Amino acid sequence: MEYSHPERKWAASGINRTRMLLRSNMTLTFGILLFTLISMLAITAPAISPHDPAEMHFEERLSPPSESFPLGTDQFGRCIFSRIVYGAQTSLSIAIISTLTVVTVGITIGMYAGYFSRYDAVLMRLTDVLLAFPNIVLAIAIVGVVGPSPEGIILSFSISGWAKYARMIRGSTLSLKNSGFVEAAKALGASDKYILLHHILPNSYGPIIEIATLGLGSRIIAISGLGFLGLGIQPPTPELGAILKDGVVYLQTAPMMALSASGMIMLFVLATNLIGSELRSIADPRSDMIDL
């Protein structure tokens, strides 16, 4: 009789459930495929770009799309397509790193505030202070102090963006810490650290993934907004917001600059919003009714 390892059965069952979910939810499938396509364009930018994004061809300034320049050229004769895919790589990498940072910080603070009552008041008052200010306003102030570099932008979002994650995880922790399986773990002598990592955190993965996905799209908009204001990644590094800013000036003579940059931003946000909203609906079907 052939022995089947239980972990392999569990993994196969998880893969089958994922396939069934994707087949039954076309919106989620479309969002994942769209995000994957855009991510692959960004990741493979060095391979698919026909030109160096900083290379100037002054004789080809503001030229229309052609075989050599698929989306035309900008005011310095640089290939718009090359700059768009490299700009997408820049925006996506900063958005992912900053999202992982704020989620990690928010989870840690939220779990401590919800599980340990002695920390709750101080941590939640700090959270309330940060939630009172729009994230983009804090980000602009912080970038103005530390400088418009990738590290500075990541730091600005990390300082200002963790509060809403902490608030959500705190609520989840408060509802879970008195549940039966947590009480059973305490009775068996499990430490607080073990309970937080093996009982509280795994049961909060659903909401974390939902708000992290939605937050990724918001962060891409914020990064592009900083670039549009001149506070984002500085030239010659291509960035979608900066490309859009330059394209607005030449909207009549070279519309592909603004259209391609804004289109890439829109597709990024559309993909993350589709994924996040569908994951939220799957995790809590009542959420759609509440939004209405």
DAVENRA-V549561 format. One record per residue. OMEGA is omega in radians with two decimals (NA if undefined). Layout:
omega=OMEGA
omega=OMEGA
This chain:
omega=-3.06
omega=-3.12
omega=3.11
omega=-3.09
omega=-3.09
omega=3.13
omega=3.10
omega=3.08
omega=-3.13
omega=3.13
omega=3.13
omega=3.11
omega=3.11
omega=3.11
omega=3.13
omega=3.11
omega=3.12
omega=3.11
omega=3.13
omega=3.13
omega=-3.12
omega=3.13
omega=-3.08
omega=-3.11
omega=-3.07
omega=3.12
omega=3.10
omega=3.13
omega=3.12
omega=3.12
omega=3.13
omega=3.14
omega=3.13
omega=3.13
omega=3.11
omega=3.14
omega=-3.13
omega=3.13
omega=3.12
omega=3.06
omega=-3.13
omega=-3.09
omega=-3.09
omega=-3.11
omega=3.14
omega=-3.08
omega=-3.03
omega=-3.13
omega=-3.14
omega=-3.12
omega=2.96
omega=-3.07
omega=3.13
omega=-3.10
omega=-3.08
omega=3.05
omega=-3.00
omega=3.12
omega=-3.12
omega=-3.08
omega=3.06
omega=3.13
omega=3.13
omega=3.11
omega=3.14
omega=3.13
omega=-3.13
omega=3.14
omega=-3.00
omega=3.12
omega=-3.12
omega=-3.13
omega=-3.14
omega=-3.04
omega=3.10
omega=-3.13
omega=3.11
omega=-3.09
omega=-3.11
omega=-3.13
omega=3.13
omega=-3.12
omega=-3.14
omega=-3.10
omega=3.06
omega=3.08
omega=3.07
omega=3.09
omega=3.13
omega=-3.10
omega=-3.09
omega=-3.12
omega=3.12
omega=-3.13
omega=-3.12
omega=-3.13
omega=-3.13
omega=3.11
omega=3.10
omega=-3.13
omega=-3.09
omega=3.10
omega=3.13
omega=3.14
omega=-3.12
omega=3.11
omega=-3.11
omega=-3.11
omega=-3.14
omega=3.13
omega=3.12
omega=-3.14
omega=-3.10
omega=-3.05
omega=-3.13
omega=-3.06
omega=-3.08
omega=3.11
omega=-2.94
omega=-3.03
omega=-3.09
omega=-3.08
omega=-3.12
omega=3.06
omega=3.06
omega=3.10
omega=3.14
omega=3.12
omega=-3.14
omega=3.13
omega=3.14
omega=-3.13
omega=3.02
omega=-3.09
omega=-3.08
omega=3.12
omega=3.09
omega=-3.14
omega=3.12
omega=3.14
omega=-3.10
omega=3.11
omega=3.10
omega=-3.14
omega=-3.03
omega=3.11
omega=-3.09
omega=3.09
omega=3.08
omega=3.12
omega=3.14
omega=3.12
omega=3.11
omega=3.12
omega=-3.12
omega=3.12
omega=-3.13
omega=-3.14
omega=-3.01
omega=-2.95
omega=-3.02
omega=-2.96
omega=-3.10
omega=3.07
omega=3.12
omega=3.13
omega=-3.13
omega=-3.13
omega=3.09
omega=3.12
omega=3.11
omega=3.14
omega=3.13
omega=-3.13
omega=-3.08
omega=-2.98
omega=3.09
omega=-3.13
omega=-3.05
omega=-3.08
omega=3.06
omega=3.10
omega=3.10
omega=3.12
omega=3.09
omega=-3.13
omega=3.12
omega=3.06
omega=3.13
omega=3.14
omega=3.11
omega=3.12
omega=3.14
omega=-3.12
omega=-3.13
omega=-3.05
omega=-3.02
omega=-3.13
omega=-3.11
omega=-3.07
omega=-3.13
omega=3.14
omega=3.09
omega=-3.08
omega=-3.10
omega=3.11
omega=-3.14
omega=-3.13
omega=-3.12
omega=-3.06
omega=3.08
omega=3.13
omega=3.09
omega=3.13
omega=3.12
omega=3.09
omega=3.11
omega=-3.13
omega=3.09
omega=3.08
omega=-3.13
omega=3.10
omega=3.12
omega=3.10
omega=3.07
omega=3.11
omega=3.12
omega=3.13
omega=-3.12
omega=-3.13
omega=-3.13
omega=3.12
omega=-3.04
omega=3.08
omega=0.13
omega=3.13
omega=-3.14
omega=3.11
omega=-2.97
omega=-3.13
omega=3.12
omega=3.09
omega=3.11
omega=3.12
omega=3.11
omega=-3.09
omega=3.13
omega=-3.14
omega=-3.09
omega=-3.05
omega=-3.12
omega=-3.08
omega=3.14
omega=-3.04
omega=-3.07
omega=3.11
omega=-3.10
omega=-3.08
omega=-3.11
omega=3.12
omega=3.13
omega=3.11
omega=3.11
omega=3.09
omega=-3.13
omega=-3.14
omega=3.06
omega=-3.06
omega=3.11
omega=-3.11
omega=-3.12
omega=3.12
omega=3.10
omega=-3.13
omega=-3.09
omega=-3.12
omega=3.12
omega=3.08
omega=3.10
omega=3.13
omega=3.13
omega=-3.11
omega=-3.12
omega=-3.12
omega=-3.12
omega=-3.07
omega=3.13
omega=3.13
omega=3.13
omega=-3.14
omega=3.14
omega=NA
